[in-house]
Amino acid sequence: MLLSWLRDRRRQAILETPFPTHWDGIMGRNVPHVTWLSSPERQHLRELVQVFVAEKRWEGAGGLTLTDEVRVTIAAQACLLILGLEHELYRRVESIVVYPSTVVPRRREPSVLSTAVRLADQPMPILGQAFVRGPVILVWDAVRSGGRDPVDGKNVVYHEFAHKLDMLTGHADGVPPLADRETYHRWVSALTHEYDQLQQRFERGRSTFLDAYALTNGAEFFAVATEFFFERPETMARDHTVMYEVLQAFYRQDPAARLRTRGS
């Protein structure tokens, strides 16, 4: 109770500081998805971003100098995922490490306190990485290019922070915390069906909606599906209706409706 009270007081103090005007410019330039939002949604996102930037520990690596542009661009995309959720601002994300461009990490042996979601065991290029107990690692040029193109289905921030939502259950398996058993069964049924359909089409050499990387495992399927839910929502809603509906129910957002409203 005391910790909750102290957190709320700290956040209230953060929000009493006016939102920096140039941050709106950063979001408009690097996260054009913000223009799809209604005025109340946009204001809520600004509040989330302001607290997120202040609370997280930011680390520049590989020679990157951290700037407001880096922090706000990442924060806006990460907070967009939780815009409709009752969520503690990724409470298990204490630090965010940002490299300037694609990195090849040194080989590392996993410990009992740091379990990687992907690409941690072998030294190979990465654009992003999330850990169950540890930081989110991102590559700035991929963050910026992914944010600036809101409809290409590729967004490393959405991907890695979807992993962090998945990990709230204690591990990454493609099933984030859900409301009840009925919701759980619908989630598993819908996404298992979509996974099987994707695998069948891929094996036949046919085009697929989601990237084939989604076939890696359940965790990657959820993360890739999240990218497409926010970036190509109209196609998902039309051609993969059940998958769209379960993601819409989880995120409590309707990006397809936003696009229709924006275009009308």
C-alpha positions in Angstrom: 0.0 0.0 0.0 2.8 2.4 0.9 4.7 1.6 -2.2 1.6 2.2 -4.3 1.0 5.5 -2.6 4.6 6.6 -3.2 4.4 5.6 -6.9 1.2 7.5 -7.4 2.6 10.6 -5.8 5.7 10.4 -7.9 3.7 10.0 -11.1 1.4 12.9 -10.2 4.5 15.1 -9.7 5.8 14.0 -13.1 2.5 14.8 -14.8 2.3 18.2 -13.2 5.3 19.2 -15.4 4.0 20.4 -18.8 4.4 18.0 -21.6 7.4 19.2 -23.7 6.1 20.8 -26.9 8.9 19.4 -29.0 7.9 15.9 -27.9 4.7 16.2 -29.9 6.8 17.0 -32.9 9.0 13.9 -32.3 5.9 11.6 -32.0 4.3 13.2 -35.1 7.5 12.6 -37.1 8.5 9.2 -35.8 5.3 7.6 -34.7 2.6 8.7 -37.2 0.3 6.1 -35.8 -0.4 8.8 -33.1 -2.4 10.7 -35.8 -4.9 7.8 -35.9 -5.8 8.3 -32.3 -8.8 10.3 -31.0 -8.0 13.4 -28.9 -8.7 11.6 -25.5 -6.5 8.6 -26.6 -3.7 11.0 -27.7 -3.8 12.8 -24.4 -3.7 9.5 -22.5 -0.7 8.4 -24.6 1.1 11.6 -23.8 0.7 11.0 -20.1 1.9 7.4 -20.4 4.9 8.6 -22.4 5.8 11.3 -19.9 5.8 8.8 -17.0 7.5 6.1 -19.0 10.4 8.3 -20.0 10.9 9.5 -16.5 10.7 6.2 -14.7 12.8 3.9 -16.9 16.6 3.7 -16.9 17.9 4.5 -20.4 21.3 3.3 -21.6 23.0 4.2 -24.8 25.4 1.5 -26.1 27.7 1.1 -29.0 28.4 4.8 -29.1 24.8 6.0 -29.2 24.1 9.3 -27.5 20.6 9.2 -25.9 18.4 12.1 -26.8 14.7 13.0 -26.3 14.1 11.8 -29.8 15.3 8.3 -28.9 13.4 8.1 -25.6 10.2 9.6 -26.8 10.1 7.5 -30.0 10.5 4.3 -28.1 8.2 5.3 -25.3 5.4 6.3 -27.6 5.4 3.0 -29.4 5.7 0.9 -26.3 2.9 2.8 -24.5 0.6 2.5 -27.6 0.4 -1.2 -26.8 -1.0 -0.5 -23.3 -3.2 2.4 -24.2 -6.3 0.5 -23.4 -5.0 -1.7 -20.6 -4.9 -1.3 -16.9 -1.2 -1.7 -16.7 1.7 -0.7 -14.5 3.8 0.8 -17.3 5.8 -2.4 -17.9 6.7 -2.7 -14.3 9.2 -5.5 -15.0 11.1 -3.3 -17.5 13.6 -1.4 -15.5 16.0 -0.5 -18.2 16.1 0.0 -22.0 19.4 -0.4 -23.8 19.6 1.2 -27.2 22.3 0.6 -29.9 22.7 2.8 -32.9 22.4 0.0 -35.5 22.3 -3.7 -35.9 24.5 -5.4 -33.3 26.0 -8.9 -32.9 26.1 -9.6 -29.2 28.8 -11.7 -27.7 27.9 -15.3 -26.8 26.5 -15.5 -23.3 25.4 -18.3 -21.2 21.9 -17.9 -19.7 21.6 -17.7 -16.0 18.8 -18.5 -13.7 18.1 -14.8 -13.3 18.1 -13.8 -17.0 16.2 -15.9 -19.5 16.2 -14.5 -23.0 13.2 -14.7 -25.3 15.3 -15.1 -28.5 18.7 -14.7 -30.1 20.6 -14.8 -26.9 22.4 -18.1 -27.2 24.3 -17.5 -30.5 26.2 -14.5 -31.6 24.1 -13.3 -34.5 22.7 -9.9 -35.6 19.7 -8.6 -33.7 17.3 -5.7 -34.0 15.8 -6.2 -30.6 15.8 -8.5 -27.6 13.7 -8.9 -24.5 14.5 -10.7 -21.3 12.2 -12.2 -18.7 14.2 -10.6 -15.9 16.3 -7.9 -17.6 16.3 -5.1 -20.1 14.8 -4.6 -23.4 17.5 -4.1 -26.1 16.7 -2.1 -29.2 18.5 -0.9 -32.3 17.8 2.8 -33.0 17.8 2.8 -36.7 15.3 -0.1 -36.8 13.2 1.7 -34.1 13.0 4.9 -36.1 12.4 3.3 -39.5 9.7 1.0 -38.1 8.0 3.8 -36.3 8.0 6.1 -39.4 6.3 3.5 -41.6 3.1 2.6 -39.6 1.7 0.1 -42.1 4.5 -2.2 -43.3 3.9 -4.8 -40.5 7.4 -4.4 -39.1 7.9 -2.7 -35.7 10.6 -3.8 -33.4 9.3 -1.9 -30.4 5.8 -3.4 -30.7 7.5 -6.8 -31.1 9.8 -6.7 -28.1 7.2 -5.0 -25.8 4.6 -7.6 -26.8 7.2 -10.1 -25.4 7.3 -8.2 -22.2 3.5 -8.4 -21.9 3.7 -12.1 -22.6 6.3 -12.5 -19.9 4.0 -11.1 -17.2 2.9 -14.7 -16.6 6.5 -15.5 -15.7 7.6 -16.9 -19.0 7.0 -16.3 -22.8 4.7 -18.8 -24.5 2.4 -16.5 -26.6 -0.3 -16.3 -23.9 -0.2 -13.1 -21.9 -2.3 -12.7 -18.8 -5.9 -13.1 -19.7 -9.2 -12.4 -17.9 -10.5 -15.9 -17.3 -10.5 -19.5 -18.5 -13.0 -18.9 -21.3 -10.9 -16.1 -22.7 -7.8 -18.4 -22.4 -9.5 -21.2 -24.4 -10.7 -18.8 -27.1 -7.2 -17.3 -27.3 -5.4 -20.7 -27.6 -8.0 -22.0 -30.1 -7.9 -18.9 -32.3 -4.1 -18.5 -32.4 -3.4 -22.2 -32.7 -5.7 -22.3 -35.8 -3.9 -19.3 -37.3 -0.5 -20.8 -36.5 -1.5 -24.0 -38.3 -2.8 -22.2 -41.3 0.3 -20.1 -41.6 2.5 -23.2 -41.4 0.5 -25.0 -44.1 0.6 -22.0 -46.4 4.4 -21.6 -45.8 5.1 -25.3 -46.5 3.2 -25.0 -49.8 5.2 -22.0 -50.8 2.2 -19.8 -50.7 2.1 -16.1 -49.6 1.2 -15.5 -46.0 -0.2 -12.6 -44.1 2.2 -12.9 -41.1 5.9 -13.2 -41.5 7.2 -16.8 -41.4 9.3 -15.8 -38.4 6.0 -16.1 -36.5 6.4 -19.9 -36.9 9.4 -19.9 -34.5 7.3 -20.6 -31.5 4.2 -19.4 -29.7 5.9 -16.3 -28.2 7.1 -15.1 -31.6 3.7 -15.8 -33.1 2.1 -13.4 -30.6 4.8 -10.8 -31.0 4.6 -10.8 -34.8 0.7 -10.9 -34.7 0.9 -7.8 -32.5 3.0 -6.0 -35.1 0.4 -6.7 -37.8 -2.5 -6.0 -35.5 -1.3 -2.4 -35.1 0.2 -1.9 -38.5 -2.1 -3.8 -40.9 -5.3 -3.9 -38.9 -7.8 -3.6 -41.8 -6.3 -6.6 -43.6 -6.2 -8.7 -40.4 -9.8 -7.7 -39.5 -11.0 -8.7 -43.0 -9.0 -11.9 -43.7 -8.1 -13.2 -40.2 -11.2 -12.0 -38.3 -11.0 -14.3 -35.3 -7.3 -13.5 -34.7 -8.1 -9.8 -34.9 -11.0 -10.2 -32.5 -8.9 -11.9 -29.8 -6.2 -9.4 -30.1 -8.7 -6.5 -30.0 -10.2 -8.0 -26.9 -6.8 -8.3 -25.2 -5.4 -4.9 -26.2 -8.9 -3.2 -25.8 -8.2 -1.2 -29.0 -9.6 -1.3 -32.5 -6.9 0.0 -34.9 -9.0 -0.9 -38.0 -11.8 1.3 -36.8 -9.2 4.1 -36.2 -8.1 3.8 -39.8 -11.7 3.9 -41.1 -12.5 7.0 -39.1 -9.3 8.6 -40.2 -10.1 7.9 -43.8 -13.7 9.1 -43.7 
